[in-house]
Structure formats: structure tokens, C-alpha cells
Amino acid sequence: MHRLLRRALPLAAMLLFAACALPGIPGLAPTPSEPTVTVAPPSPTPISLASEIAVDAAGFRVRAPAGWVSTVVSNTLTLAPSQESLGRTSPGPDLVISVDATPSGLVAAQYGAAAASSPESFFKVSSGAAQKANYTIDATSPITVDGRLGLVADMHGPSGAGRLAVIVGPDSVVRVLGQASPDGWNAQRDLFAAMLSSLRFFTPATTPTPTPVGVAQQPDLLRHGPPGFLLRVGGSGGPRDARFVSARGMAVAPDGTLYLAESSRGVWVFAPDGALITTFGANDLLDAYDIVRTSSGDLFVADYGRNAVAHFRLDGTFVGRWGSAGDGPEQFGLSSPQRIALGPGSDIYALDSRPNPSGQVSTSVMIFSSEGTLVRRVALPADLAPADLAVDGGGNIYLAETFGGSVVKLAPNGTELARFGDPAAAKSLAAGAIDIDPRGDIYLATYASGVVRLSPGGIEVARGGGIAAPGNAPRAGEFSLPNGITVAPGGVVWVSDNSGEYSAVTALRLNADPLAEGTAASIAATNIAGATPLPDTSLLHQWATSATASSFYAPDYSPERAVGPPNVLGCMDSTDAWTSADPNGLDRLDLTFKTPVFATGLTIHQNHQPGYISEVVLVDERGEVVPVYTNAPALSGTCPLVLPISFPQTLSRIVKVRITVDQRSGANWSEIDAVELVGVP
């Protein structure tokens, strides 16, 4: 059917409130701002609230007028006068109210302690998405509901109006959102106030489920912090089985999976977003100190408690161990091995320290095959007592020389090739851990300078994180006593840290210095010969396998038309693409992909009236939303338009792409032909 013959079908924009990624929270679609709506005087008519609805699992009850209907999804209660009003996707004349409660601990883990205890902080978190969507939010006013403190504010736009209230309690935080069309809201704001006042809280009735003793639990997660900070796993809180006694060395897989050597439970395995996958080795390791992962997926752990190296399969199956304490050629000193590194050919390099005949401590690097056969021992200069080591693809050894505040580079035979660091400022590079990436850049977890990245020639090119004040627990992105570091895909650096009762691992991205990077590239002082890249991760390119949309022009332009590769040739209106029912509305297209990936980019093919995509977000396996693109919608001068969007590799696996098309300025049906997702499987 030709575009000009289409009949315009009205479509109300969705009005759902999605302030933050918490369970059961409704979403709010973008809308232009408008002057403040005049507040109507209170109605003198008494309001009868004859019905009471309780959400036992969430611990609240609220009263509503007789005959009102309700639904509960994930502890979110939605109430309306009728099923028709309850099912609307946009504000109508009737008042619709949503109430949700979230445990304070979950809010604190995601948004910080202030958001779980301060009405001001929680209101800021809750209203952020509405403000970004161009809704006007009036000044807040303090309220008290059932003895709990909170804040309330009106919000409005041309297509809807309402009021948002947040209430903070000792065990949960609560949001109450009322909305209707502007005229409907002015007529029913007193009803909202009465229902808000009727809200009561109680302790949810729970059936205790005993947690098996000794089974690892998910450690605390912190996801918000300063620029560069990504997330922190662990800390000083939570149940005993969700806390690290001492987080130490780490290794990472090409897909970002993190393996942590931890003294109390062997090896903890985490997804790139910090979710606990499993633990293993608790019965096979006496005191795990460091870990490496080979390209085939085998894992080797420095078992400091047994003076040995233990070998595990990728699934955690114990294979065997080698080593013991003693003076023999293949034995370790009493304080070894603590640090190991992976070398060429999957050889295992281990630091070994032991007293020499003169009574002084001598240090060497022992090199084993992956079967545990000693290949050779490399004696280190007497002035070196390194805290950690790393090995490049050519077999060159890099030592974190803590007391000297330097990085020492040795040839495979032990000959010193270079020392990086300023003797006059030894503390700046004094590090507890070291790693090296495939390009030869050196990463240090230092005691005084945070995380530092050096070029292969020793020039500082990036830095991140900070140092916790003495006597204080580290804040997000801070470290107290770092003792492990590993470089992950997507420019992510993981650092382990310990201080008294505090033990955690932190992921961050470093702040690069472009000028220093340019200088390092031009000098190329010590290029690493024969550097071996990480195993090929083979980026997967895939087209959507299914799709849904908020609307489509029936019957020919369904969302399924955007599934698969592009098949519209040229700039043209085509029934082989998706388009919305209303050429002047706000719509959403959701596309699902067969293989979950750690996404690095996507490409959107638009074949008619391109340029009206205002937002693109990714959705991971847990339903969390990752924004990757925003733009002011306007007709593009290029048609057809292939829109590439790239971003740092996501920390979680992506299964869906959500595209918002904003045609309210008059697009005359913008069409999408296909969407390609790119990432690491």
C-alpha cells in the first residue's frame, strides 16, 4: 500500500515510569515540557475509600474507592477505577495509581546508602528518567505517611500529569505514582492525596528458608561511583558466606568471566557484571593466593597453604597438583608460591623465595610446563624482592618491585632489560600487583597512586581509582591495600583489595592521557617482540530473530518485518519494513536475538524517513537496561540510512535491543528494515 493512501490511526504515547533499574517500576515516555499546570483548590466533597488492598510480600496496604480494580506484578500494585483504565498504555481521564516497595538493601547496593535512607536522594534517583524525558517536576514538599518520612512533587506535560511520592522506611523504600490526563488529574488530585494518606506499612510475613552452611552467597554489589568506576563486588557487609576473607589474585576469560583466588573458599567465579556464578576448590585448596587461565580454559591456582600449584578444568574439576615445601629443585620455599603468571605455550611462571646459604632471602622465577614439569629456574638479582610478576608473549618477565617503586623488565634468561620508575618518587609506582595486556601495556595496582597503566616503554599513559584515607573504609573506586589486578575485555581493569574486615574486587576503566599516549607511540622505546594476542573471541554479528512493537501500521508493516537481514533496496516505502500506526507519534520497537552476547555495537537499517530514532537501549538477560544512544529526532539527509552505534563492551550479556522512534515533529512514517547486534558470544 502506498504511503499516501494510509489512514492515520491515533496512538497514545506510553506513560510508564522507569526511573531506575529496580523490580516492578513502571516507565515514562519522553514528552516536551510545558508551563506549570495550575493547581486546583481542594474539593470539599468527602472521599470514601471503602476497599483495602494489601501486598503481603511487599509489606504495605492501601485503601481505594469501592469497585476499583488492581493488579500486582513483582511487588508493584497498580489500581484504577476499571479494567479499561488499568490496561491503558497512555494517561486517560481516570486516575491510575502505582505503588511499589523495594528492600532498602537492594537500593543501597545499586545506588548507595544515601538513596536507601534519604528521601531527597531517593527522589533524585526516582525522578531522573522523567526529567531526562522532558517532563516538568515541581518543587518537592515533605510528607509523613504512617510515621515514615518522604517527599512529594507534581509532574506534568502536554499528554499527562500526576504526582510522585517517595517514602523511606527502615527496611524498604516506597514509590507512589498517580497519573491521568491533565484535565483528569486536576479533577482527581484530592483522591490521590487521600489514597496516599491511607498507605500503611507492616513487616512482610515470610517463611524462613535456611541457607545451607558453607554455600557461597552473592556478595554485596555497588554499581554507582565516580567517573571510571564500574562496579564493586564485596566489601565489609553482608552474611558471612557472602563475604571474602581475603580477595587476592585474579584471571579473566575472553568473555569477561572473572576468576578470583580467595583464601576462604578457593576460587569464586563471577560474570562480568559481578553476579556470582559458582565457587570451586574449597576442599582442594588450603589457601588460594593467585590464579591463571590458559587459552584452553584450564585454571592453575597458587596454593600458598600447601606450597603447591593446583590444576583445575574449566568446570572446576580438580586435576591434580605439584610442588611441596623444601630445598629441592622442584620444591618451593616456605612462603611460596604466592604469585604465578601465564607464559608462552601455557607455561606457568611462579615466584619463589627462600633463604640462601648466607642466610639472606633469594628470589627466583620457577617455570613449569602445564603438566607440572620444571622447565628451568631464573635467578633474580639480589636487590629485587618483587611482589608480583607478569609475562609477555615473548617470555619477557615484568616484576612489580614494591620497595624500589619500579617495574623491572627481564629477558627470558633473566637479563635486566629496563627499569621503569622514578627513584626520587619511589612510592608512585610501588605496587602490590602487576599485569600486562596483549599490546604490552603494563598495569599496576599501586599503594599510593591508584591504578596506573604504562606504555611498553614505561611512560604513564592512563590512571584510575584512588587511595582510601587512612583508617577509613574505601569508597567506590578507592583502594586500601590492593593485591591483585587483571585486564579484562572492553578496557575493564579488575583490582582486588583488602583492609581489616573489608575485602572486595573493583572493576573500572582508566582515564587515558592522549598526549602521553601519543608520546609513547612515537617513541616506541621498547616494543615487545613476539607479543601474542588474547585468543580470538570471534565477534558475533547477528540479526534479530523476533520483534514486538508498541504499534504498527496494519496489516503489512508488522514488527516481524524488521527481523532478519535488510531486504529493502534503496530509499523507499516498503512493506518489508516496520513502521508505526501513527506517523506523528512516539513508538518503541523491541528486537530479540538468538545468542546472548557481551555487546560492542549494533547497526540499524532505515529505508524511509530516517533520522527519527531518539533513543536506543540494550536489555540484558536479567532485564537490566543499558542506554547506548540518544539523539534529537530529525529527518536525515541520507536515505537509506545505516546507523552504526558502538560502545564499550557491556558487562552483562545482551538479549534485546529497544529502539524509540519519535515522530511527533511530523516524520510521515519512519521505517526500520533490520537491526544487527555485534558482540562476544
PyMOL commands that set and color helices and strands:
alter all, ss='L'
color gray80, all
select helices_A, chain A and resi 3-5+83-86+104-111+113-117+119-132+182-197+240-242+304-306+344-346+423-429+489-491+514-523+559-562
alter helices_A, ss='H'
color red, helices_A
select strands_A, chain A and resi 51-55+60-64+69-73+76-80+96-103+136-137+141-145+148-156+161-168+172-180+200-201+221-222+229-235+247-252+258-262+266-270+276-280+288-293+299-303+308-312+318-322+340-342+348-355+361-368+374-379+388-391+397-401+406-410+416-420+431-436+442-446+451-454+460-464+466-467+478-479+482-488+492-499+502-508+511-512+540-543+546-549+586-608+613-620+625-630+641-646+654-662+671-680
alter strands_A, ss='S'
color yellow, strands_A
deselect
rebuild
show_as cartoon
